[in-house]
Amino acid sequence: MDFEIRKCKGKAALTINPKKKVRIDLLEKAKEFDCLVETPVMLIIKYEDMIINIYENGKVRVPTLDEEKAKKIAEEIYKVIL
């Protein structure tokens, strides 16, 4: 999957966005993750030692500024949700 990585404004986090438009049924995919919060528009999951946000449009917010680490995490999440 092709995606772009950007730094979140004012946050120590990176946002990963798919290059193509997607819409994900998050409530269906929630069972695949250790979810802290489940809504139709966003999941908040515990992944390793991080809290990650996944949005219905495929955006993933990762609390790191390490682009390689964020890319690896996004690829693993996209394998499950797409």
Backbone as numpy.savetxt, mean C-alpha at the origin, in Angstrom:
# Nx Ny Nz CAx CAy CAz Cx Cy Cz
3.97 -5.14 -12.22 3.12 -3.96 -12.22 4.01 -2.73 -12.22
3.66 -1.79 -13.06 4.39 -0.53 -13.10 3.79 0.45 -12.11
4.66 1.11 -11.36 4.18 2.09 -10.39 5.23 3.17 -10.22
4.78 4.27 -9.61 5.70 5.37 -9.32 5.77 5.57 -7.81
6.93 6.00 -7.35 7.16 6.22 -5.93 7.41 7.71 -5.71
6.70 8.26 -4.73 6.87 9.67 -4.38 6.96 9.82 -2.87
7.67 10.85 -2.45 7.75 11.17 -1.03 6.45 11.86 -0.62
5.89 11.45 0.52 4.71 12.11 1.06 5.11 13.50 1.55
4.26 14.46 1.32 4.56 15.82 1.75 4.53 15.90 3.27
5.64 16.37 3.83 5.72 16.59 5.28 5.75 15.33 6.12
5.90 14.17 5.52 5.90 12.91 6.27 7.17 12.13 5.96
7.56 11.30 6.88 8.68 10.39 6.65 8.13 9.10 6.06
7.56 9.22 4.86 6.91 8.08 4.22 6.97 8.25 2.71
6.77 7.12 2.02 6.70 7.13 0.56 5.32 6.62 0.14
4.83 7.17 -0.97 3.57 6.73 -1.55 3.88 6.06 -2.87
3.30 4.88 -3.06 3.48 4.13 -4.30 2.13 4.13 -5.01
2.11 4.56 -6.26 0.89 4.62 -7.05 1.04 3.80 -8.31
0.06 2.94 -8.61 0.09 2.21 -9.88 0.01 3.20 -11.04
0.70 2.91 -12.13 0.64 3.79 -13.29 -0.67 3.63 -14.04
-1.28 2.45 -13.98 -2.58 2.28 -14.62 -3.68 2.36 -13.55
-4.83 2.80 -13.98 -5.96 2.98 -13.07 -6.49 1.63 -12.61
-6.65 1.49 -11.29 -7.19 0.26 -10.72 -8.25 0.61 -9.67
-9.11 -0.34 -9.39 -10.09 -0.21 -8.32 -10.11 -1.57 -7.62
-9.86 -1.57 -6.32 -9.71 -2.81 -5.56 -10.82 -2.95 -4.54
-11.39 -4.15 -4.45 -12.38 -4.45 -3.40 -11.59 -4.79 -2.14
-11.35 -3.78 -1.32 -10.49 -3.95 -0.15 -11.09 -4.87 0.90
-12.40 -4.84 1.07 -13.00 -5.71 2.08 -12.80 -7.18 1.73
-12.79 -7.48 0.44 -12.52 -8.85 0.00 -11.06 -9.23 0.24
-10.15 -8.29 0.04 -8.72 -8.56 0.18 -8.23 -8.48 1.63
-9.02 -7.92 2.51 -8.60 -7.70 3.91 -8.18 -8.99 4.60
-8.81 -10.10 4.25 -8.49 -11.37 4.91 -7.06 -11.84 4.63
-6.43 -11.26 3.62 -5.06 -11.64 3.24 -3.99 -10.96 4.09
-4.42 -9.99 4.93 -3.46 -9.18 5.68 -3.78 -9.19 7.17
-2.83 -8.74 7.97 -3.04 -8.50 9.39 -3.59 -7.08 9.50
-4.92 -6.96 9.39 -5.57 -5.64 9.32 -5.82 -5.06 10.70
-5.49 -3.78 10.82 -5.81 -3.02 12.01 -7.12 -2.26 11.81
-7.34 -1.79 10.56 -8.57 -1.08 10.19 -8.98 -1.55 8.80
-10.28 -1.84 8.64 -10.83 -2.24 7.34 -11.99 -1.34 6.99
-11.91 -0.66 5.86 -13.03 0.11 5.33 -13.08 -0.16 3.83
-14.16 0.21 3.16 -14.22 -0.01 1.71 -13.19 0.82 0.92
-12.69 1.91 1.51 -11.76 2.77 0.78 -10.31 2.68 1.24
-10.07 2.07 2.41 -8.70 1.99 2.92 -8.55 0.83 3.90
-7.41 0.17 3.80 -6.98 -0.81 4.81 -5.76 -0.24 5.50
-5.70 -0.43 6.80 -4.47 -0.15 7.54 -3.99 -1.50 8.04
-2.80 -1.87 7.59 -2.29 -3.21 7.91 -0.98 -3.12 8.67
-0.71 -4.19 9.41 0.59 -4.36 10.05 1.39 -5.27 9.13
2.54 -4.79 8.69 3.40 -5.54 7.79 4.81 -5.46 8.34
5.35 -6.59 8.73 6.63 -6.64 9.42 6.53 -5.72 10.63
7.36 -4.71 10.73 7.31 -3.81 11.89 6.70 -2.46 11.53
5.93 -2.41 10.42 5.38 -1.15 9.93 3.86 -1.17 9.87
3.29 0.02 9.90 1.86 0.21 9.67 1.73 0.82 8.28
1.03 0.12 7.39 0.94 0.51 5.99 -0.52 0.76 5.62
-0.75 1.81 4.83 -2.09 2.12 4.33 -2.20 1.63 2.90
-3.32 0.97 2.58 -3.62 0.54 1.22 -4.96 1.17 0.86
-5.03 1.83 -0.29 -6.24 2.52 -0.72 -6.89 1.80 -1.90
-8.19 2.02 -2.07 -8.94 1.32 -3.11 -8.44 1.62 -4.52
-7.77 2.75 -4.72 -7.22 3.09 -6.03 -5.83 2.49 -6.26
-5.37 1.64 -5.31 -4.09 0.97 -5.45 -2.92 1.69 -4.82
-3.17 2.89 -4.31 -2.09 3.63 -3.65 -1.69 2.91 -2.36
-0.40 2.84 -2.11 0.14 2.22 -0.89 1.06 3.25 -0.24
0.84 3.51 1.04 1.68 4.44 1.81 2.54 3.63 2.77
3.86 3.76 2.62 4.82 2.98 3.40 5.65 3.95 4.25
5.72 3.73 5.57 6.45 4.64 6.44 7.97 4.43 6.43
8.57 4.71 5.29 10.01 4.63 5.13 10.42 5.60 4.03
11.64 6.05 4.06 12.17 6.86 2.96 13.14 6.05 2.09
13.27 4.77 2.40 14.11 3.85 1.64 13.31 3.36 0.43
13.62 3.89 -0.75 12.85 3.56 -1.95 12.92 2.08 -2.32
14.06 1.46 -2.13 14.18 0.03 -2.45 13.28 -0.82 -1.54
13.27 -0.48 -0.27 12.42 -1.21 0.68 10.95 -0.99 0.35
10.57 0.26 0.05 9.17 0.56 -0.30 8.77 -0.18 -1.57
9.66 -0.23 -2.55 9.37 -0.93 -3.80 9.13 -2.41 -3.56
9.96 -3.03 -2.74 9.83 -4.45 -2.43 8.50 -4.73 -1.72
8.16 -3.89 -0.75 6.90 -4.05 -0.01 5.72 -3.88 -0.95
5.76 -2.85 -1.80 4.66 -2.61 -2.74 4.48 -3.80 -3.68
5.57 -4.33 -4.20 5.48 -5.49 -5.09 4.81 -6.67 -4.40
5.16 -6.92 -3.14 4.55 -8.01 -2.40 3.06 -7.76 -2.16
2.70 -6.54 -1.83 1.28 -6.21 -1.61 0.51 -6.31 -2.91
1.06 -5.80 -4.00 0.36 -5.86 -5.29 0.14 -7.28 -5.77
1.04 -8.21 -5.43 0.83 -9.61 -5.79 -0.46 -10.15 -5.17
-0.81 -9.64 -3.99 -2.01 -10.11 -3.28 -3.25 -9.37 -3.73
-3.17 -8.06 -3.92 -4.40 -7.29 -4.15 -4.79 -7.15 -5.62
-3.86 -7.38 -6.53 -4.21 -7.20 -7.95 -4.35 -8.54 -8.67
